[in-house]
Amino acid sequence: MRLASGRFGATIGIMRRLVIAGLASGSGKTTVACALLAAFARRGWNVQPFKIGPDYIDPGHHAHIAGRASRTLDSVLLPPGRLRALFTRAVSNADVAIVEGVMGLFDGRTGQGEVGSTAQVAKLIDAPVVIVLDVAKVGRTAGSTALGACRFDPALRIVGFILNRVASASHASICTEAVEAATDLPVLGALPRTDALALPERRLGLVPAEEMTPSPDFRLRLASSAEAHLALDRLWVLSDAGAVDGGDDPFPMEPQGRRASIALAQDRAFSFYYPDSLDLLRAWGAELVPYSPLIDHGLPPGTQGVYLGGGFPELSAAELAANLPMHVALREAARIGLPIYAECGGLMYLGRTLTDFAGQTHTMVGLAAVDSRMDRERVTVGYRTATTLRATPLLAAGATVVGHEFHYSHLSEPPAPASAAYRITEPAISVEGYADGNTLASYVHLHFGSDPLMAQRFVQACARQAPV
């Protein structure tokens, strides 16, 4: 395989790839995907992981198991051609791609179309699909479920099924017979019910890998379970899916050289970044220098801009509040005009206060005129269509972008219209975020691949600043 792709309309040679889908959240997609990553890597193959949808947490676990960044494939955030281009770029030096789906196979942005669904992305990258069936509480009924999935979209290339949470050999046999008789497709393995392969969870799904890096022993258990219970050789054969059409590559045609140093917040409080967004910043000339708002007392020497991603600042609120030198450094950076971009957890940190789940209020940086409060009963989740109300380091005034929100915090008061960053037009009209000078802070997560001008504009804005 391993053929380089050109910038526009290229194809990449014979490529092995599998989409691991489920028919509902919690069906076992992450377990199966991670088991395949571990097993194929143990065989000496370079395995490129992907995650469909806007999630940050599952890709972190993929990356620790595969030893390389897991890439996001989201057909709401990314135009189809851009999605294919990012896919072909990532697989150009891999032996096989393992793509974990999102929610149920056909679940997308709405109930009337496929946009945003695992099924749509599988078709965009022309990938074979293996469906993970949770059979914990069924027997022959598994056959009817499998048949329905096969008939729902005949254009989808379903190549087989993996049974999850089987209770015994006889249970696996019953379900296998039912599925294969109904669909004429193979059952490619059956994983038993076990806690040995479980990753810890909390309100937003799995606990991020940055907080509990999987041990080598866990990776060994995953690989051994796959070897024992999955038809790995057959899955390898089925993954041979032929050429992939390239697309609209958002990366520059020529190397740009170093143009600006951007401080990148990376610790257990801030870890949510799309790898392609970071790669685009680097490609357009950014040197990304990690730092920790938890423990560092200042920005890295030479900083010309700051990127604060999402994460769980509420779990480290007391430590973030106590690091006053970092508050001072960020306020001074904003005062002298350094571009500062913050998403979700970054917005909460740049605000005036953060009230945690226990009701304790902690003083934050105070750059953004907002106060955030955690609430276990109030989750905000979904895609957002946003139009900028004023020019920012990322976007010109009046530009429209699509992003995503997922958080259990809310602002005590809505943003003031005079300082709001965006006008949200979908799903409902509102104002959102905070923008002042070169500071932009918002709950909305953006994928820079959706509009390459964002990475270019941010790097250019930082390059105009004198280092601090």
N, C-alpha and C positions, 0 to 999 in steps of 0.2 A: 504494500500500500504506500504510505508516506510520500505522496506526490504533493509538491507545493501548489497552492492555488494562486491565481492572479487576483487583481483587485476587483474587477467587475466581471460578472457572468462566467466565472471559471468553474471547472469541475475538479473534484478531487478523485483520485483513482479508487480502485476496489477498497471498500471500507467496511469493517465489521462494526455493527452497532445493534443494540437491543434496547427497546423501551420496556421498562418494568412498570406495569400499570396495575391498578386495583379498581374495584367497583365501588369503593367507599374509602373515606379516610379511616385509618386504623386497621386496614386489611393486612398489613405486613409488607408494604412496598419498600420501606426503608430497610427493614431487616434483610429482605431478599437482595436488594440492590447492594447493600454493604457486604453481604456474604459473597456475592459474585465478584465484587471488587477485590475482596481479600483473597478469594480462591484463584482468580485469574492472575493477580499480582504475585501470588506464591508460585505460580507456574513460570514466572519470569517475564510475563507480558506487561507492556506499558498500557495501563488502563486509564482512560479519560472519563471521569464522572461528570454528569450533568444533572440538573434538577429543573423540572418544568414548574413554572409558576414563580411567584415573587419571594419565596421563602429564603431566609438566610441560614437557618439553623441546620437543616439536613445537609446542605452543602459543606458545612464545617466538618461534620462527621465523615462525609465522603472523602474530603481532602486528607484527613488524618489516616484513613485506611488506605487510600490509593497513593498517597505521597505526592499528589499534585492538586492544584486548585480545581474545585468543582464549579462548573460554569452554569449560569442561569439561562434557560430558554423559556421566555415568556412572550407569547404571541399577542398579548395586550400591550405590554411595554415596548416591544420591538416589532417593527414592520417585518413582514415575511422575508423579504430579501436580506434585511439586516440580520435576522435570526439565522438564516442559512449561512451567511458569510461568517458570523461568529462561530457557528458550529464547525464549519470546514476549517477555519483557522485553528481551532483548538485541537482537532483530531489529526492534523497534518503530521504530527510526530508520535502518534499513538498506534497501538495494535488493535484496540477495540474500545468502543464507547459504550458505557452503561448509563442509560438515561432514566432517572426515576421520575415517575409521573406525579401529578397533583390531584388530590381528592379522588373522585370517581373518574373512570376513563373518559366519560363524555361530559363531565361537569366543566362548564366554562363561565364566561362573564354573565350570561343570561340563560334563561331556560329555553330560548328559541333558536339558539345558534351555537356553533362549535368554537367560536373565538375564545382563546384562552385555555382550551381544554387539552388534555394529554393526547386525545385522538387527533386534533388539528396539528399539533406539533409533530406527532409521529408521521403524519402525511407530508408535512413540510420538509422533513429531513428524510423521507422515504425509508422509514425504519420498521423492521419487524417488531411486533408487540407480543410480549408474554404477559398474561394476566395472572396476578396473584389472587387466588380465591380463598377467603377465610371460611373454612368449613367446620369451624368449632361446634356449631349447633345444627348442622345439616348432614344429610347423607345423599340419597339419590337426587334431591332437590338441587344439588350442585350442578347437575347436568342441565336443568332448565335455566339456571342463571347463566351458565356458560353459553348456552345456545342463544339466549337473548342478546348477550354481548356481541356474538358473532353476526347476528342478523341486523343489529341496529344500524350499522354503517358498513355496507359491503365493500366500500372503497378502502377500508382499513385492513392492513395486512396482519391479522392475528395469526401467530404461528404455534401457540401452545399455551399451557396453563401450568402454574405451580400451586399446589395445595398448601395452605398454611394452617397451623394449629390442629393437626390431625391427632386424634386421641390414641390410635393404635394401628397396627398393621392392617387389621380387618377394616377399620374405618377408612384408611387410605385406599384400600382395595375397592370398597363400595363406591367411594366418590370418584375414583379413577375410572371405573367401569362406566359410571353414569355420564361423566364428562366426555369421555372418548366416544361413547356410543352416540351421544347427542350431537357432537360437533365434528366428529371424524378428525379431530386434532389431538396431538399427544399431550398427556400429562408429563411434565418434565421434572417432576420431583414432588416431594411431600415433606414439609418441615413439621416436626412434632411440636406439641405445646411445651414450652419451656421458658423459664425466666433467665436462662443462662445467656441468651442473646439479646436481652432487653436493655435499652438505654433509658436512663431516668428521664421523667417528664415533669413539666409544670405547666402553667396556664397557657403559654404560647406554643406548646408542643414539647419537643425534646429540650433538655438542658443543653445550651451551646457547648461545643467541644472545647472552647477556650476556658470553660470553667471545670471541665472534667475530661481531660484528654484520654481517649480510650487507650488502655494498656496494650502492650504487645500480646499479652495473654488473651485479651478480648479479641484481637484480630486473628489470633491463632484459632480460637473457638469458632469464629465466623467461618474461616477457611475450612476448618475440619468439618463443620456442619454441612457446608456446601458440598464438600467431597463425599460425605456420607449419604446425603439425602437428595442432591440435585444431579440431573443428568448433564454434567458439565461439558462433556465431549459433544453431546447433541446440541446443547445451547451454543457452543462455539460454532458448529456447522450452520445452525440457523441464523447466526448473527452475520453471515456473509451476505451483505445486502447490495453490493454493486456500487456504482458511482453515485456521487451526490452533486447536484447542481450547486454552484457557488451562488453568490448574491452580491449585494451592495456593501462592500467592505468599508467600514467607517474609519479605518486606520489610514494615516498619511501615506502617500506614495513613496516618499523619501524620508530617511531619518532626519529628525529635527534637531538633534543635539540638545544638550542641557540648557534650559532657558530659565527655570525657576525652581526654588526649593520650597516644597509644601509639607508642612508638619501634619502628619496623619495620626489621629488618636487611635491607639491600639492597646487595649488591656481588657480585663474581664468586664469592664463597664461599657466599653465601646468596641464592637467587633463586627458590626453589620455593614459590609461593603460588597458590592458586586465586583468580582475579579476583573471582568471586562472593563468596568468603569475605571478601575485603577490602572489597567493596562493602557487604556486610551489616554489617561493623563500622562503616563510615562511616554507614550508614543509621541505626544504633542510637546514633549520637552520638560516634563516635570520630574524632579527628583523627589520621591516620596520618602520622608524621614519619619519613622515611627517615634511616638512619644506617649507617655502615660499621664493623663490628667489626674490619676490617682496618686502617683508617687513623685513625678517630676516637678520641680519647683520653677521651671521656666520652659519656654519653647526651645527647640533645638537651635543652636547657633546658625545664623544664615537664613532663618525662616523668612519667606516672602508671602506666605499664605497659609491658611489653616483649613483642614477638612476634619469635621467631627461627625462620625457616622452614628448609626443607631446602636442599640444595645439595651442594657438593663441598668441605667444609672441609679434607679430607685433602690437596688440591692446594695449599692455602695454609697448611698447618699451622704452618710455621716463622714466618710473618708473624703469624698469630693468636696464637701463643705469645709472640712478642716484644712484642705490644701490651699490656703489663702494666697501664697505666692503665685500659684497658677492662675487664680482669679485676676490678680493684678497684671500678670503677663498678658492675658487675653484681652483685658480691657485696654491696656496700653497698645497692643497690636491693632485693635479696632480704632483707637484714637488717632494713630498715625496713618490709617487708611489701608492696612493689610486686608486683602480679601479673606473673609471667614465664611465658610459654608457649613451648616449644621443640619442634620436630618434626625427627626424623631427624638431619640435619646439625647442627641446633640442639642436640639431645641430646648429640651427640659433643663439641660445643664447650663445653657447660656441664659436661661430665664432668671427671675429674681429669687423664687423659692420653689422647692419641690417638697410636697407632702407625701410621705410614704404610706404603705398599707397600714401601718400601726398608728397613723394619725400624727406622726412627728413631722414637723416642718423644718426643713434644712435650707440655709441660705446658699444660693448658687451664685454664678458669676455676675449676673445683673446686667448683661449686655442687651438682652431682649426684654421688652416690657411685658412679660407674661409670667404667670404663676401656674404651676402644674400640680395636679393632685391625682394620686393613684386611686382606683376604684375597681374592685374585683367584679362588680356586677355590671360594669359599663365598658364594653369592648367596642372599639371602633375598628372596622375592617372593611377593605374594599378598594377598588381602583378609583382614581380621581382624575378628572379632566380639569386642568388648571391653566388660567391665563394670568400672566404676570401683570401686576398693577404698576410696576415701576422697573426701571433697569436694575439688574443685579449682576454680580460677577459671573453668573452662569448664563443669563438670558436677557435679551433685549426687552424693553417694555412692549407689552402686547403679544408676546410669544405664547403659544399654547403647547402644553406638554401633558402627557399622561403618566401618572405615578401611582403609588400604592401606599395605603396606611394600614397598620395593624398595631394597636396599642391599648393598654388598659389604663391609661392616664387621660386626663382632659384638662383643659385650661379653665381656671376659676372664672375668668371672664373672656368673652370672645375678643379676638384681636381688634385693636382700634383701626378703623378704616384708613386713617392717615398713615399708619405704619405697616399695614397688612402687606404680605408678599404676593398673594394670589387671590384671584376671584375664581372660586370653584363653580363650575357649570354643570358638573355631573358627579354624583347622582342628584345633588340638590344645590341650589345657588346659595353661596355663603362666601365669606372672606376667610383667609387662612394664612398662618405664618407671620413672620416678622422680617421686614427689610428696612435697613437704614444705612445709608452710605454704602460701604463695601461689605456689610454683614447681611447674610441671608440665612434665616433659620426657619424650619418648617417641619410639620409632622409628615409631609409627603416625601417618600423615598423615590428617587429618580434613578433610572438606568441610563448612563451616559451614551450607551449605544443607540438609544431611541432618537437622539439628535446629536451627532458628533460635534456640532458647534458648541455644545455645553463644555466639553473638555477643552476645546481650543480656546474658548472665551475665558475660562477660568485660568488656564495657564498663562494666557496673554495678560490678564489682569494682575496676576501675581508677578509676572516678569517685569512689569512697570514699577514695582516697589523696590525700594532699597532694602537689603537684608537687615534683620535685627538679630 
